[in-house]
Amino acid sequence: MLGLVVYRGGELPKLPDDARVCAVTVPPGTSPLAALAAHMAADALRRAPARVAVFPPDYAYRAAFARRGVAPAPLTPLYRATAVTLTRAYMAQRGVAPERATVAFAAREASPQLRALIGALAGEVRYMALCVPRGGEALARELRRSLGVAPRLFRPGEPSGAALTVCFDDGLAAAGETLPLYAPALEASYAGSLPASLLAGLFAVGALDAAALEATTVTVRAPEDADGSES
């Protein structure tokens, strides 16, 4: 079940019919009343039970929910599950022509999501490069056999030589244009009326097919602008 924290007087978003949601209302701002309401709302979500919740962006009392085992819905799993549409949208935004470009992929390990992204783009991108410290060489051999792709391998800290590096994990980004598939370095919007935070919550509780999402805008945040929050 997904917890949904909404300011009093606000409208509830239209959600999928099969989504199991426990919505609670709280007053905006910071005050003794708002703090008391936060504790009561957190208790309600714990009893529901909801272990993941979506909060207003400026909500000040998330810690009260965390103490009761209710965590903000993380954005990073949603970004990785929608890596294909995010990458295509970002290449279009930045004017990267995949049929003429080298696109690099950086990840700590050869995960199924990395494989799925490379497989989806193999017919669109002219050249590929890989930085995968755990399993990269085996993945490169696998891609040669299964897709006829011969990616160039590079190590963390080395230049990728790519027009764009799609990075699954922090600390692996190469110099140049980078698309980080993790929060808070990335902000994304998807077609439809629901914000990414709510889509992340629905995805976290199994109430969303991420493959059906289409990214519309993708924004890479500068390190000094990222607040360290996952949601």
C-alpha positions as a Markdown table, in Angstrom:
| # | Residue | x | y | z |
|---|---|---|---|---|
| 1 | Met | 0.0 | 0.0 | 0.0 |
| 2 | Leu | 1.2 | 3.5 | -0.8 |
| 3 | Gly | 0.9 | 6.4 | 1.6 |
| 4 | Leu | -0.1 | 9.7 | 0.3 |
| 5 | Val | 0.4 | 12.9 | 2.4 |
| 6 | Val | -1.6 | 15.8 | 1.1 |
| 7 | Tyr | -2.0 | 19.3 | 2.4 |
| 8 | Arg | -5.4 | 20.2 | 3.7 |
| 9 | Gly | -7.5 | 21.9 | 1.0 |
| 10 | Gly | -5.4 | 20.3 | -1.7 |
| 11 | Glu | -6.8 | 18.0 | -4.4 |
| 12 | Leu | -6.1 | 14.3 | -4.5 |
| 13 | Pro | -4.5 | 13.2 | -7.8 |
| 14 | Lys | -6.3 | 10.8 | -10.1 |
| 15 | Leu | -4.7 | 7.4 | -9.5 |
| 16 | Pro | -5.0 | 4.1 | -11.3 |
| 17 | Asp | -8.2 | 2.3 | -10.2 |
| 18 | Asp | -6.3 | -0.7 | -8.9 |
| 19 | Ala | -3.8 | 1.3 | -6.8 |
| 20 | Arg | -4.1 | 0.7 | -3.0 |
| 21 | Val | -3.5 | 4.1 | -1.4 |
| 22 | Cys | -3.9 | 5.4 | 2.1 |
| 23 | Ala | -4.2 | 9.2 | 2.0 |
| 24 | Val | -3.8 | 11.5 | 5.0 |
| 25 | Thr | -4.2 | 15.3 | 5.1 |
| 26 | Val | -1.9 | 17.6 | 7.1 |
| 27 | Pro | -1.7 | 21.4 | 7.5 |
| 28 | Pro | 1.1 | 23.2 | 5.6 |
| 29 | Gly | 3.9 | 25.1 | 7.2 |
| 30 | Thr | 5.7 | 24.5 | 10.5 |
| 31 | Ser | 3.8 | 24.9 | 13.8 |
| 32 | Pro | 2.9 | 22.9 | 16.9 |
| 33 | Leu | -0.4 | 22.0 | 15.1 |
| 34 | Ala | 1.4 | 20.8 | 12.0 |
| 35 | Ala | 3.9 | 18.8 | 14.1 |
| 36 | Leu | 1.0 | 17.1 | 16.0 |
| 37 | Ala | -0.8 | 16.4 | 12.7 |
| 38 | Ala | 2.4 | 14.8 | 11.3 |
| 39 | His | 2.6 | 12.4 | 14.2 |
| 40 | Met | -1.0 | 11.4 | 13.9 |
| 41 | Ala | -0.8 | 11.0 | 10.1 |
| 42 | Ala | 2.4 | 8.9 | 10.4 |
| 43 | Asp | 0.6 | 6.6 | 12.9 |
| 44 | Ala | -2.3 | 6.2 | 10.5 |
| 45 | Leu | 0.0 | 5.2 | 7.7 |
| 46 | Arg | 1.9 | 2.7 | 9.9 |
| 47 | Arg | -1.4 | 1.1 | 10.8 |
| 48 | Ala | -2.6 | 1.0 | 7.2 |
| 49 | Pro | 0.1 | -0.4 | 6.7 |
| 50 | Ala | 2.0 | 1.7 | 4.3 |
| 51 | Arg | 5.8 | 1.6 | 4.3 |
| 52 | Val | 6.4 | 4.0 | 1.4 |
| 53 | Ala | 4.8 | 7.4 | 1.0 |
| 54 | Val | 4.7 | 10.4 | -1.2 |
| 55 | Phe | 5.0 | 13.9 | 0.4 |
| 56 | Pro | 4.5 | 17.5 | -0.7 |
| 57 | Pro | 7.9 | 18.7 | -2.0 |
| 58 | Asp | 8.3 | 21.2 | 0.9 |
| 59 | Tyr | 6.9 | 19.1 | 3.7 |
| 60 | Ala | 8.9 | 19.6 | 6.9 |
| 61 | Tyr | 8.0 | 16.6 | 9.0 |
| 62 | Arg | 9.2 | 13.6 | 7.0 |
| 63 | Ala | 11.3 | 12.5 | 10.0 |
| 64 | Ala | 8.1 | 11.8 | 12.0 |
| 65 | Phe | 7.1 | 9.3 | 9.4 |
| 66 | Ala | 10.6 | 7.8 | 9.1 |
| 67 | Arg | 10.6 | 7.1 | 12.9 |
| 68 | Arg | 7.4 | 5.0 | 12.3 |
| 69 | Gly | 8.9 | 3.0 | 9.4 |
| 70 | Val | 7.3 | 5.1 | 6.5 |
| 71 | Ala | 10.0 | 6.2 | 4.0 |
| 72 | Pro | 9.7 | 8.6 | 1.0 |
| 73 | Ala | 9.3 | 6.8 | -2.3 |
| 74 | Pro | 12.7 | 6.7 | -3.9 |
| 75 | Leu | 13.1 | 8.1 | -7.4 |
| 76 | Thr | 16.2 | 6.1 | -8.5 |
| 77 | Pro | 14.4 | 2.8 | -9.1 |
| 78 | Leu | 11.9 | 4.5 | -11.3 |
| 79 | Tyr | 14.7 | 6.3 | -13.3 |
| 80 | Arg | 16.5 | 3.0 | -13.8 |
| 81 | Ala | 13.4 | 1.2 | -14.8 |
| 82 | Thr | 12.7 | 3.9 | -17.4 |
| 83 | Ala | 16.3 | 4.3 | -18.6 |
| 84 | Val | 15.4 | 3.7 | -22.2 |
| 85 | Thr | 12.9 | 6.6 | -22.6 |
| 86 | Leu | 15.0 | 8.9 | -20.4 |
| 87 | Thr | 18.0 | 8.3 | -22.6 |
| 88 | Arg | 16.1 | 8.8 | -25.8 |
| 89 | Ala | 14.5 | 12.0 | -24.5 |
| 90 | Tyr | 17.8 | 13.4 | -23.2 |
| 91 | Met | 19.6 | 12.7 | -26.5 |
| 92 | Ala | 16.8 | 14.5 | -28.3 |
| 93 | Gln | 17.0 | 17.5 | -25.9 |
| 94 | Arg | 20.8 | 17.8 | -26.2 |
| 95 | Gly | 20.9 | 17.3 | -29.9 |
| 96 | Val | 22.8 | 14.0 | -29.8 |
| 97 | Ala | 22.3 | 12.1 | -33.1 |
| 98 | Pro | 22.6 | 8.4 | -32.0 |
| 99 | Glu | 23.1 | 7.2 | -35.5 |
| 100 | Arg | 26.4 | 9.2 | -35.7 |
| 101 | Ala | 27.4 | 9.2 | -32.0 |
| 102 | Thr | 29.3 | 7.1 | -29.5 |
| 103 | Val | 27.2 | 6.6 | -26.3 |
| 104 | Ala | 28.9 | 5.2 | -23.2 |
| 105 | Phe | 27.3 | 3.3 | -20.4 |
| 106 | Ala | 28.8 | 3.3 | -16.9 |
| 107 | Ala | 27.6 | 1.1 | -14.0 |
| 108 | Arg | 29.2 | -0.7 | -11.1 |
| 109 | Glu | 28.0 | -4.0 | -12.3 |
| 110 | Ala | 26.3 | -5.6 | -15.4 |
| 111 | Ser | 22.7 | -5.4 | -14.1 |
| 112 | Pro | 19.6 | -6.6 | -16.0 |
| 113 | Gln | 18.6 | -2.9 | -16.4 |
| 114 | Leu | 21.9 | -2.0 | -18.0 |
| 115 | Arg | 21.6 | -5.0 | -20.4 |
| 116 | Ala | 18.0 | -3.9 | -21.2 |
| 117 | Leu | 19.1 | -0.4 | -22.0 |
| 118 | Ile | 22.0 | -1.5 | -24.2 |
| 119 | Gly | 19.8 | -4.0 | -26.0 |
| 120 | Ala | 17.1 | -1.3 | -26.7 |
| 121 | Leu | 19.6 | 1.2 | -28.1 |
| 122 | Ala | 21.9 | -1.2 | -30.0 |
| 123 | Gly | 20.1 | -0.7 | -33.2 |
| 124 | Glu | 20.0 | 3.1 | -32.8 |
| 125 | Val | 23.5 | 4.0 | -31.6 |
| 126 | Arg | 26.5 | 3.9 | -34.0 |
| 127 | Tyr | 29.2 | 3.1 | -31.4 |
| 128 | Met | 29.1 | 2.1 | -27.7 |
| 129 | Ala | 31.6 | 2.2 | -24.8 |
| 130 | Leu | 31.4 | 0.5 | -21.5 |
| 131 | Cys | 32.7 | 1.3 | -18.0 |
| 132 | Val | 31.6 | -1.6 | -15.8 |
| 133 | Pro | 34.1 | -2.5 | -13.1 |
| 134 | Arg | 32.3 | -5.8 | -12.2 |
| 135 | Gly | 31.5 | -7.9 | -15.2 |
| 136 | Gly | 32.3 | -5.4 | -17.9 |
| 137 | Glu | 34.5 | -7.7 | -20.0 |
| 138 | Ala | 32.1 | -10.6 | -19.8 |
| 139 | Leu | 29.3 | -8.2 | -20.8 |
| 140 | Ala | 31.2 | -7.0 | -23.8 |
| 141 | Arg | 31.7 | -10.6 | -25.0 |
| 142 | Glu | 28.0 | -11.2 | -24.5 |
| 143 | Leu | 27.1 | -8.2 | -26.5 |
| 144 | Arg | 29.4 | -9.2 | -29.4 |
| 145 | Arg | 27.7 | -12.7 | -29.5 |
| 146 | Ser | 24.1 | -11.7 | -29.0 |
| 147 | Leu | 23.9 | -8.3 | -30.7 |
| 148 | Gly | 27.0 | -8.0 | -32.9 |
| 149 | Val | 28.0 | -4.9 | -30.8 |
| 150 | Ala | 31.7 | -4.4 | -30.0 |
| 151 | Pro | 31.8 | -1.8 | -27.2 |
| 152 | Arg | 35.1 | -0.1 | -26.3 |
| 153 | Leu | 35.9 | -0.6 | -22.6 |
| 154 | Phe | 37.2 | 2.2 | -20.4 |
| 155 | Arg | 38.0 | 2.5 | -16.7 |
| 156 | Pro | 36.6 | 4.9 | -14.1 |
| 157 | Gly | 38.3 | 8.2 | -14.4 |
| 158 | Glu | 39.3 | 7.6 | -18.0 |
| 159 | Pro | 37.7 | 9.7 | -20.8 |
| 160 | Ser | 34.9 | 7.9 | -22.5 |
| 161 | Gly | 35.3 | 9.5 | -25.9 |
| 162 | Ala | 31.5 | 9.6 | -26.1 |
| 163 | Ala | 28.9 | 12.3 | -26.9 |
| 164 | Leu | 27.0 | 11.1 | -23.9 |
| 165 | Thr | 27.7 | 8.8 | -20.9 |
| 166 | Val | 24.6 | 7.2 | -19.3 |
| 167 | Cys | 25.6 | 6.6 | -15.7 |
| 168 | Phe | 23.8 | 4.2 | -13.4 |
| 169 | Asp | 25.9 | 4.9 | -10.3 |
| 170 | Asp | 27.4 | 7.9 | -8.7 |
| 171 | Gly | 31.1 | 8.2 | -8.9 |
| 172 | Leu | 31.5 | 6.7 | -12.4 |
| 173 | Ala | 30.6 | 9.7 | -14.6 |
| 174 | Ala | 33.2 | 10.5 | -17.2 |
| 175 | Ala | 34.1 | 14.0 | -18.4 |
| 176 | Gly | 31.7 | 15.5 | -20.8 |
| 177 | Glu | 27.9 | 15.2 | -21.2 |
| 178 | Thr | 26.5 | 12.8 | -18.6 |
| 179 | Leu | 23.0 | 11.4 | -17.9 |
| 180 | Pro | 22.9 | 10.2 | -14.3 |
| 181 | Leu | 20.1 | 7.7 | -13.7 |
| 182 | Tyr | 19.8 | 8.4 | -10.0 |
| 183 | Ala | 18.4 | 11.0 | -7.7 |
| 184 | Pro | 19.0 | 13.8 | -6.7 |
| 185 | Ala | 21.2 | 14.4 | -9.8 |
| 186 | Leu | 18.3 | 13.9 | -12.1 |
| 187 | Glu | 14.8 | 15.3 | -12.5 |
| 188 | Ala | 12.4 | 13.9 | -15.0 |
| 189 | Ser | 8.8 | 14.5 | -16.1 |
| 190 | Tyr | 6.7 | 11.9 | -17.9 |
| 191 | Ala | 3.7 | 12.1 | -20.2 |
| 192 | Gly | 0.4 | 12.5 | -18.2 |
| 193 | Ser | -0.6 | 14.5 | -15.2 |
| 194 | Leu | 1.2 | 12.7 | -12.4 |
| 195 | Pro | 4.5 | 14.0 | -11.0 |
| 196 | Ala | 7.6 | 11.7 | -10.9 |
| 197 | Ser | 7.4 | 11.5 | -7.1 |
| 198 | Leu | 4.0 | 9.9 | -7.3 |
| 199 | Leu | 4.9 | 7.6 | -10.2 |
| 200 | Ala | 7.9 | 6.5 | -8.1 |
| 201 | Gly | 5.6 | 5.7 | -5.2 |
| 202 | Leu | 3.2 | 3.7 | -7.4 |
| 203 | Phe | 6.2 | 1.9 | -8.9 |
| 204 | Ala | 7.6 | 1.1 | -5.5 |
| 205 | Val | 4.4 | -0.7 | -4.4 |
| 206 | Gly | 4.0 | -2.6 | -7.7 |
| 207 | Ala | 1.1 | -0.5 | -9.0 |
| 208 | Leu | 2.8 | 0.9 | -12.1 |
| 209 | Asp | 4.1 | -0.6 | -15.3 |
| 210 | Ala | 7.2 | 1.5 | -15.9 |
| 211 | Ala | 7.5 | 0.3 | -19.4 |
| 212 | Ala | 4.4 | 2.3 | -20.3 |
| 213 | Leu | 5.9 | 5.6 | -19.3 |
| 214 | Glu | 7.3 | 8.1 | -21.8 |
| 215 | Ala | 9.8 | 10.8 | -20.6 |
| 216 | Thr | 9.0 | 14.3 | -21.7 |
| 217 | Thr | 11.7 | 16.4 | -20.0 |
| 218 | Val | 14.9 | 15.4 | -18.4 |
| 219 | Thr | 17.0 | 17.8 | -16.3 |
| 220 | Val | 20.5 | 17.1 | -14.9 |
| 221 | Arg | 21.1 | 19.0 | -11.8 |
| 222 | Ala | 24.4 | 20.6 | -10.9 |
| 223 | Pro | 26.0 | 19.1 | -7.8 |
| 224 | Glu | 25.5 | 22.4 | -5.9 |
| 225 | Asp | 21.8 | 22.3 | -6.7 |
| 226 | Ala | 21.2 | 18.8 | -5.6 |
| 227 | Asp | 20.0 | 18.6 | -2.0 |
| 228 | Gly | 20.8 | 14.9 | -1.4 |
| 229 | Ser | 17.1 | 13.9 | -1.2 |
| 230 | Glu | 16.0 | 10.8 | -3.1 |
| 231 | Ser | 12.4 | 12.1 | -3.5 |
